[in-house]
Amino acid sequence: MKILCLYNNECAVELFAWLKEQGHETVLWSDRLDAKWCKEQAFDLTVSYTYRYIISEEIINSLKDNVVNIHNSMLPWNRGADPNLWSIVENTPRGVTLHYINAGLDKGPIIVQEVVDDTDNETLKSSYNNLDVAAKAMFKKAFKYVEFWQSMKKTPVGNGSYHSVKDGEKIKSVIDTYDLSITEFRKRLKEL
């Protein structure tokens, strides 16, 4: 398969290297996409992990509606930015999700999800890293069944929650290091 790999965080490169090791042609991309270029490339699959740009319906169509995203939350909870932080702040279900991308932000049909537990002894950094490890492992397991993903799709249940980059500014103001414990993070938020 020819796979377009979208990312903006180096943690995703390891996963895309794995796809290449499996014998697939991978094109790593971290800039904005152009619909004409996407169509010309004739990708079989597009995988987004940590990609910061919203993918328009025009781009999705040019990629044959075969665009999936790995999101570090239990969708529909914590759609948008900073899902790890918001699961801590709002005590919402925590986990990882592989889903199809559609015109709604993190609202596409879900392929697979896994719950990821955390403890108050974790730091913000270790909490994020645990989600990253779980997301990659989940994707690798699910990829064995890539030809069945279309039939595995299910609609997210409930409204969940959404947070923009701007929403996160206030909660991030209490973070001076990502080595901050979850307990201390919650304590600082109460003092806001």
C-alpha positions in Angstrom: 0.0 0.0 0.0 1.0 3.6 -0.5 0.3 5.4 2.8 0.4 9.1 3.5 1.5 9.6 7.1 0.5 12.9 8.6 2.2 14.2 11.8 3.6 17.1 13.7 5.2 15.4 16.7 8.3 13.2 16.4 6.6 10.5 18.5 4.6 9.5 15.3 7.7 8.8 13.2 8.3 5.5 15.0 4.8 4.2 14.0 5.3 5.3 10.4 8.7 3.6 10.3 6.9 0.4 11.5 4.5 0.7 8.5 7.5 0.9 6.2 9.0 -2.1 7.8 5.8 -4.0 7.0 6.6 -3.4 3.3 4.4 -0.4 2.7 5.4 2.7 0.8 5.2 5.7 3.2 5.2 9.4 2.6 5.7 11.4 5.8 4.1 14.8 5.7 3.8 17.6 8.3 2.7 20.6 6.2 -0.7 21.7 5.0 -2.2 19.4 2.3 -3.1 20.4 -1.3 -6.1 18.5 -2.8 -4.6 18.4 -6.3 -1.3 16.9 -5.0 -3.2 14.4 -2.9 -5.2 13.2 -5.8 -2.1 12.9 -8.1 -0.3 10.8 -5.5 -3.1 8.2 -5.5 -2.6 7.1 -1.9 -4.3 3.9 -0.7 -4.6 5.1 2.9 -3.9 8.2 4.9 -3.0 7.9 8.6 -2.9 11.0 10.8 -1.2 11.0 14.2 -0.4 14.3 15.9 -1.2 16.2 12.7 -2.1 19.8 13.7 -4.1 20.9 10.6 -7.8 20.4 10.1 -8.3 18.2 7.0 -11.0 19.7 4.8 -13.7 17.7 3.1 -12.0 18.6 -0.2 -8.8 16.9 0.9 -10.7 13.9 2.4 -12.4 13.4 -1.0 -9.1 13.7 -2.8 -7.7 11.0 -0.6 -10.6 8.7 -1.6 -12.4 9.1 1.8 -9.8 6.7 3.3 -8.3 8.9 6.0 -7.9 7.7 9.6 -6.8 9.5 12.7 -5.2 8.2 15.9 -6.6 10.4 18.7 -5.3 10.1 22.3 -8.8 10.2 23.9 -11.8 8.0 24.3 -13.9 9.7 21.7 -16.4 11.3 21.8 -14.7 12.7 24.9 -12.0 15.3 24.6 -12.2 15.9 20.9 -9.8 18.6 19.7 -6.7 19.9 21.4 -4.9 18.6 24.5 -7.1 15.5 25.1 -4.7 14.1 27.8 -4.9 17.3 29.9 -8.7 17.5 29.5 -9.2 13.9 30.6 -7.3 14.8 33.8 -9.0 18.2 34.3 -12.6 16.9 33.8 -12.1 13.3 34.9 -13.5 12.0 31.7 -12.9 8.6 30.2 -9.3 8.2 29.1 -8.0 6.2 26.3 -7.1 6.1 22.6 -9.2 5.9 19.5 -8.6 5.0 15.8 -11.3 6.6 13.7 -12.1 7.8 10.2 -11.8 11.5 9.5 -14.9 13.3 8.2 -15.9 17.0 8.0 -16.6 17.0 11.8 -13.6 17.5 14.1 -12.9 14.1 15.7 -16.5 13.0 14.9 -15.8 10.4 12.3 -16.8 6.7 12.6 -14.7 4.8 15.2 -12.7 1.7 14.1 -11.3 0.7 17.5 -10.8 2.2 21.0 -9.0 1.2 24.2 -9.2 2.5 27.7 -5.9 3.6 29.2 -5.8 3.9 33.0 -3.7 6.4 34.9 -2.9 7.1 38.5 -2.4 10.2 40.5 1.3 9.2 40.9 1.9 9.8 37.2 3.2 13.1 35.8 1.7 14.9 32.9 4.6 13.7 30.7 4.3 10.0 31.7 0.5 10.2 31.3 1.0 11.5 27.7 3.7 8.9 27.0 1.4 6.1 28.2 -1.3 7.3 25.8 1.3 7.4 23.0 2.5 3.9 23.7 -1.1 2.6 23.9 -2.1 4.4 20.6 0.7 2.9 18.7 0.1 -0.6 20.1 -3.7 -0.3 19.3 -2.9 0.8 15.7 -0.5 -2.0 15.1 -3.1 -4.6 16.3 -5.9 -3.0 14.3 -3.7 -2.7 11.2 -3.8 -6.5 10.8 -7.5 -6.0 9.9 -7.1 -2.9 7.7 -9.1 -4.5 4.9 -12.1 -4.8 7.3 -11.9 -1.3 8.7 -14.8 -0.1 6.6 -17.1 -2.8 8.0 -15.8 -2.2 11.6 -16.9 1.4 11.7 -19.3 2.5 14.4 -20.8 5.9 15.3 -19.6 7.5 18.5 -22.2 7.4 21.2 -23.1 10.6 23.1 -22.0 14.2 22.8 -18.7 13.9 24.7 -16.7 17.1 24.9 -14.6 19.4 22.7 -11.7 21.7 23.5 -9.9 24.2 21.3 -6.3 25.3 21.6 -7.6 28.6 23.2 -9.6 26.6 25.8 -6.3 25.1 27.0 -4.5 28.3 27.6 -5.9 28.8 31.1 -5.2 25.2 32.3 -1.7 25.3 30.7 -0.9 28.5 32.7 -0.4 26.4 35.8 2.1 24.1 34.1 5.8 25.0 34.5 7.0 21.5 33.7 5.4 18.4 32.2 7.2 16.5 35.0 4.4 17.9 37.2 2.4 15.2 39.0 -1.2 14.8 38.1 -2.0 15.4 41.8 -0.1 18.7 41.8 -1.7 19.7 38.5 -5.2 19.2 39.9 -4.2 21.1 43.1 -3.0 24.1 41.0 -6.1 24.1 38.9 -8.3 24.4 42.1 -6.2 27.5 43.0 -7.0 29.3 39.7 
